[in-house]
């Protein structure tokens, strides 16, 4: 009798536990499958199967649990308390001067007593373990409009920037988190925005310049500057907080890296060796990506993230559309462009469309969240010859330059074959 054991798989002379991660949990786990080695024989694999299966179930169960939100700031607690008071029909403008028969005064006392009733008391009849949210609400109930609004902090600025600008962009969120780690020796998340001075801004600049290029420091400072502008606008701090990162100089122009020195290009000999390496070692889809890259000069992630609908092989001028979509962002707005397909690049594009079939992505292996970036990293570490890695950063190189094309104002209807 042959027993069908879920997730048990033989690979060569060994056995393993292989299980796909449900799509909803992929982002939490950061991978698409769980794989555990089980041994070199089926008997050994079956003996270990039960323990490994329990481990996999536990991993998936933890990933399915809702992620707890970060601890609320004082400003978050204050705003939440005001919203709860308003939901009870209380006025946020109440000052407690309505006299002994003030109905709102009585309502506030009743609500406060109800909140405190759920807490135990110590020997002096003081409530024990009152939560931070209840403390904020009790203060609003007792003092109405009198308590001073908590000062907005750098953490408040980060959160409103995440909410208003970054939203679901995971890459931008990671970059923002990294910036906060870099500037933490100078500015901590608890720092009130109103207390940040020009001297603090210069200290942050110097911190970011330590061990980094002027260009990198400028990018990080642009994010900090933008974050503070958004916070001042959205938290209604105009006139109360000044953005001292505005017009902050970052090095001299003479120290900056010239644009034509930012990245090296392949020499003809290097190009030939890389081409031979890719066309002899790589999978078919990677070979097709290379052939398009070589003749267009696009970024690796731009080609790896193409949709079938972005490829126009029967247009009057065959081309690809480099566009922003759900899987792949473009680096800048000016990167959204039409790129001509000539010679072998056109042939490769036709082959890729035929192989894609009904898939939405031209290269289905990389048409997923983070897929184009994973190709870019793999490309630089695997297919760029080792002798080039020391001279070329794996993801910073130029393959070719394309000529600007004048696109006709009226073109035939694009067709995809």
For each residue, the residues with C-beta under 8 A, 3 or more apart:
1:
2:
3:
4:
5: 8 46 49
6: 19
7: 17 18 19 53 56
8: 5 15 16 17 38 45 46 49
9: 15 16 17 18
10: 14 15 42
11: 14 15 16
12:
13: 40
14: 10 11 37 38 39 40
15: 8 9 10 11 37 38 39 40 41 42 44 45
16: 8 9 11 35 36 37 38 45
17: 7 8 9 34 35 36 38 49 52 53 56
18: 7 9 33 34 35
19: 6 7 33 34 35 56
20: 32 33
21: 25 26 29 31 32 33 34 60 63
22: 25 26 60
23: 26
24: 64
25: 21 22 28 29 60 63 64
26: 21 22 23 29 30 31 32
27: 30 170 369
28: 25 63 64 67
29: 21 25 26 59 63
30: 26 27
31: 21 26 34
32: 20 21 26
33: 18 19 20 21
34: 17 18 19 21 31 56 59 60
35: 16 17 18 19
36: 16 17 52 55 56
37: 14 15 16
38: 8 14 15 16 17 44 45 48 49 52
39: 14 15 44 45 47 48
40: 13 14 15 44
41: 15 44 45
42: 10 15 45 46
43: 46 47
44: 15 38 39 40 41 47 48
45: 8 15 16 38 39 41 42 48 49
46: 5 8 42 43 49
47: 39 43 44
48: 38 39 44 45 51 52
49: 5 8 17 38 45 46 52 53
50: 53 54
51: 48 54 55
52: 17 36 38 48 49 55 56
53: 7 17 49 50 56 57
54: 50 51 57 58
55: 36 51 52 58 59
56: 7 17 19 34 36 52 53 59 60
57: 53 54 60 61
58: 54 55 61 62
59: 29 34 55 56 62 63
60: 21 22 25 34 56 57 63 64
61: 57 58 64 65
62: 58 59 65
63: 21 25 28 29 59 60
64: 24 25 28 60 61
65: 61 62
66:
67: 28
68:
69: 72
70:
71:
72: 69 76 77 80 132 133
73: 76 77 150 153 155 156 159
74: 77 78 136 150 151 153
75: 78 79 149 150 151 152 153 156 235
76: 72 73 79 80 156 159
77: 72 73 74 80 81 132 133 135 136 150
78: 74 75 81 82 136 140 147 149 150
79: 75 76 82 83
80: 72 76 77 83 84 133 136 137
81: 77 78 84 85 133 136 137 139 140
82: 78 79 85 86 92 140
83: 79 80 86 87
84: 80 81 87 88 137
85: 81 82 88 90 92 137 140 141
86: 82 83 89 90 92
87: 83 84
88: 84 85 107 111
89: 86 107
90: 85 86 94 104 107 108 141
91: 94 104 144
92: 82 85 86 144 145
93: 144 145
94: 90 91 98 104 108 144 145
95: 144 145 146
96: 102 105 143 144 146
97:
98: 94 101 102 104 105
99: 102
100: 105
101: 98
102: 96 98 99 105 106
103: 106 107
104: 90 91 94 98 107 108
105: 96 98 100 102 108 109
106: 102 103 109 110
107: 88 89 90 103 104 110 111
108: 90 94 104 105 111 112 141 142 144
109: 105 106 112 113
110: 106 107 113 114
111: 88 107 108 114 115 141
112: 108 109 115 116 138 141 142
113: 109 110 116 117
114: 110 111 117
115: 111 112 118 134 137 138
116: 112 113 119 127 130 138
117: 113 114
118: 115
119: 116 127 128 129 130
120: 127 128 129
121: 125 126 127 128
122: 125 126 128
123:
124:
125: 121 122
126: 121 122
127: 116 119 120 121 130
128: 119 120 121 122
129: 119 120
130: 116 119 127 134 135 138
131: 134 135
132: 72 77 135 136
133: 72 77 80 81 136 137
134: 115 130 131 137 138
135: 77 130 131 132 138 139
136: 74 77 78 80 81 132 133 139 140
137: 80 81 84 85 115 133 134 140 141
138: 112 115 116 130 134 135 141 142
139: 81 135 136 142 143 147
140: 78 81 82 85 136 137 143 144 147
141: 85 90 108 111 112 137 138 144
142: 108 112 138 139
143: 96 139 140 146 147
144: 91 92 93 94 95 96 108 140 141 147
145: 92 93 94 95
146: 95 96 143
147: 78 139 140 143 144
148:
149: 75 78
150: 73 74 75 77 78
151: 74 75 192 193 194
152: 75 156 157 192 193 194 231 235 237 241
153: 73 74 75 156 157 189 190 191 192 193
154: 157 158 180 187 188 189 190 191 193 196
155: 73 158 159 189 190
156: 73 75 76 152 153 159 160 193 231 235
157: 152 153 154 160 161 193 227 228 230 231 235
158: 154 155 161 162 176 180 189 227
159: 73 76 155 156 162 163
160: 156 157 163 164 230 231 234 235
161: 157 158 164 165 166 176 226 227 230 231
162: 158 159 165 166 167 173 176
163: 159 160 166 167
164: 160 161 167 230 234
165: 161 162 172 226 227 230
166: 161 162 163 169 172 173 176
167: 162 163 164
168:
169: 166 172 173 329
170: 27 173 174 369 370
171: 174 175 329 373
172: 165 166 169 175 176
173: 162 166 169 170 176 177
174: 170 171 177 178
175: 171 172 178 179 223
176: 158 161 162 166 172 173 179 180 223 227
177: 173 174 180 181
178: 174 175 181 182
179: 175 176 182 183 220 223 224
180: 154 158 176 177 183 184 189
181: 177 178 184
182: 178 179 207 208 220
183: 179 180 186 187 204 207 208 224
184: 180 181 187 188 189
185: 207
186: 183 200 203 204 207
187: 154 183 184 191 196 200 204
188: 154 184 191
189: 153 154 155 158 180 184
190: 153 154 155
191: 153 154 187 188 195 196
192: 151 152 153 195 196
193: 151 152 153 154 156 157 196 228 231 232 237 241
194: 151 152 237 240 241
195: 191 192
196: 154 187 191 192 193 200 201 241 244
197: 200 201 244
198: 201 202 244
199: 202 203
200: 186 187 196 197 203 204 244
201: 196 197 198 204 205 244 245 248
202: 198 199 205 206 248
203: 186 199 200 206 207
204: 183 186 187 200 201 207 208 221 224 245
205: 201 202 208 209 217 221 248 250
206: 202 203 209 210
207: 182 183 185 186 203 204 210
208: 182 183 204 205 212 216 217 220 221
209: 205 206 212 214 217 250 251
210: 206 207
211:
212: 208 209 216 217
213: 216 217 257
214: 209 217 218 250 251 255 256 257
215: 218 219 256 257 262
216: 208 212 213 219 220
217: 205 208 209 212 213 214 220 221 250 251
218: 214 215 221 222 250
219: 215 216 222 223
220: 179 182 208 216 217 223 224
221: 204 205 208 217 218 224 225 245 248 250
222: 218 219 225 226
223: 175 176 179 219 220 226 227
224: 179 183 204 220 221 227 228 245
225: 221 222 228 229 243 245 246 248
226: 161 165 222 223 229 230
227: 157 158 161 165 176 223 224 230 231
228: 157 193 224 225 231 232 241 243 245
229: 225 226 232 233 243
230: 157 160 161 164 165 226 227 233 234
231: 152 156 157 160 161 193 227 228 234 235 237 241
232: 193 228 229 235 237 238 241 243
233: 229 230 236 238
234: 160 164 230 231
235: 75 152 156 157 160 231 232
236: 233
237: 152 193 194 231 232 240 241
238: 232 233 241
239:
240: 194 237
241: 152 193 194 196 228 231 232 237 238
242:
243: 225 228 229 232 246
244: 196 197 198 200 201 248
245: 201 204 221 224 225 228 248
246: 225 243
247:
248: 201 202 205 221 225 244 245
249:
250: 205 209 214 217 218 221
251: 209 214 217 255 256
252: 255 256
253: 256
254:
255: 214 251 252
256: 214 215 251 252 253
257: 213 214 215 261 262
258: 261 262
259: 262
260:
261: 257 258
262: 215 257 258 259 396
263: 392 393 396 397 398
264: 391 392 396 397 398
265: 397 398 399
266: 270 271 274 388 392 397 398 399
267: 270 271
268: 271 272
269: 272 273
270: 266 267 273 274 385 388
271: 266 267 268 274 275 294 399
272: 268 269 275 276
273: 269 270 276 277 385
274: 266 270 271 277 278 383 384 385 388
275: 271 272 278 279 290 294
276: 272 273 279 280
277: 273 274 280 281 383 385
278: 274 275 281 282 286 287 290 383
279: 275 276 282 287 290
280: 276 277
281: 277 278 383
282: 278 279 286 287 290 383
283: 286 287
284: 287 288 355
285: 288 289 352 355 363 365 366
286: 278 282 283 289 290 379 383
287: 278 279 282 283 284 290 291 348
288: 284 285 291 292 348 349 351 352 355 363
289: 285 286 292 293 300 303 304 363 375
290: 275 278 279 282 286 287 293 294 383
291: 287 288 294 295 344 345 347 348
292: 288 289 295 296 298 303 320 341 345 348 349 352
293: 289 290 296 297 298 300 303 399
294: 271 275 290 291 344 345 399 400
295: 291 292 341 342 343 344 345 400
296: 292 293 303 320 339 340 341 345 400 402
297: 293 339 398 399 400 401 402
298: 292 293 302 303 320 322 339
299: 302 303 331 335 376
300: 289 293 303 304 372 375 376 379 380 395
301: 304 305 328 372 373 375 376
302: 298 299 305 306 322 328 330 335 372
303: 289 292 293 296 298 299 300 306 320 363
304: 289 300 301 328 363 366 371 372 375 376
305: 301 302 325 327 328 361 366 367 371 372
306: 302 303 310 311 320 361 362 363
307: 310 311 325 360 361 362 367
308: 311 353 356 359 360 361 362 416
309: 360 416
310: 306 307 320 321 322 323 362
311: 306 307 308 320 349 352 353 362 416
312: 315 318 319 320 321 414 415 416
313: 318 341 346 349 350 353 415 416 417
314: 318 414 415 416 417
315: 312 318 319 411 412 414 415
316: 408 411 412
317: 340 405 407 408 411
318: 312 313 314 315 340 341 342 346 349
319: 312 315 338 339 340 341 405
320: 292 296 298 303 306 310 311 312 338 339 341 349
321: 310 312 337 338
322: 298 302 310 330 335 336 337 338 339
323: 310 330 336
324: 328 329 330 336
325: 305 307 328
326:
327: 305 361 367 368 369 371 372
328: 301 302 304 305 324 325 371 372
329: 169 171 324
330: 302 322 323 324 333 335 336
331: 299 335
332: 335
333: 330 336
334: 337
335: 299 302 322 330 331 332
336: 322 323 324 330 333
337: 321 322 334
338: 319 320 321 322 405 407
339: 296 297 298 319 320 322 402
340: 296 317 318 319 402 403 405
341: 292 295 296 313 318 319 320 345 346 349
342: 295 318 345 346
343: 295 346 347
344: 291 294 295 347 348
345: 291 292 294 295 296 341 342 348 349
346: 313 318 341 342 343 349 350
347: 291 343 344 350 351
348: 287 288 291 292 344 345 351 352
349: 288 292 311 313 318 320 341 345 346 352 353
350: 313 346 347 353 354 417
351: 288 347 348 354 355
352: 285 288 292 311 348 349 355 356 362 363
353: 308 311 313 349 350 356 362 416 417
354: 350 351 357 417
355: 284 285 288 351 352
356: 308 352 353 359 361 362 363 364
357: 354
358:
359: 308 356 362 364 367
360: 307 308 309 367
361: 305 306 307 308 327 356 364 366 367 368
362: 306 307 308 310 311 352 353 356 359 367
363: 285 288 289 303 304 306 352 356 366 367 375
364: 356 359 361 367
365: 285 371
366: 285 304 305 361 363 371 372 374 375
367: 305 307 327 359 360 361 362 363 364 371
368: 327 361 371
369: 27 170 327
370: 170 373 374
371: 304 305 327 328 365 366 367 368 374 375
372: 300 301 302 304 305 327 328 366 375 376
373: 171 301 370 376 377
374: 366 370 371 377 378
375: 289 300 301 304 363 366 371 372 378 379
376: 299 300 301 304 372 373 379 380 395
377: 373 374 380 381 394 395
378: 374 375 381 382 383
379: 286 300 375 376 382 383 384 394 395
380: 300 376 377 383 384 389 393 394 395
381: 377 378 384 389 394
382: 378 379
383: 274 277 278 281 282 286 290 378 379 380
384: 274 379 380 381 388 389 392 394 397
385: 270 273 274 277 388 389
386: 389
387: 390
388: 266 270 274 384 385 391 392
389: 380 381 384 385 386 392 394
390: 387
391: 264 388
392: 263 264 266 384 388 389 396 397
393: 263 380 396 397
394: 377 379 380 381 384 389
395: 300 376 377 379 380
396: 262 263 264 392 393
397: 263 264 265 266 384 392 393
398: 263 264 265 266 297 401
399: 265 266 271 293 294 297
400: 294 295 296 297
401: 297 398
402: 296 297 339 340
403: 340
404:
405: 317 319 338 340
406:
407: 317 338 411
408: 316 317 411
409:
410:
411: 315 316 317 407 408 414
412: 315 316 415
413:
414: 312 314 315 411
415: 312 313 314 315 412
416: 308 309 311 312 313 314 353
417: 313 314 350 353 354
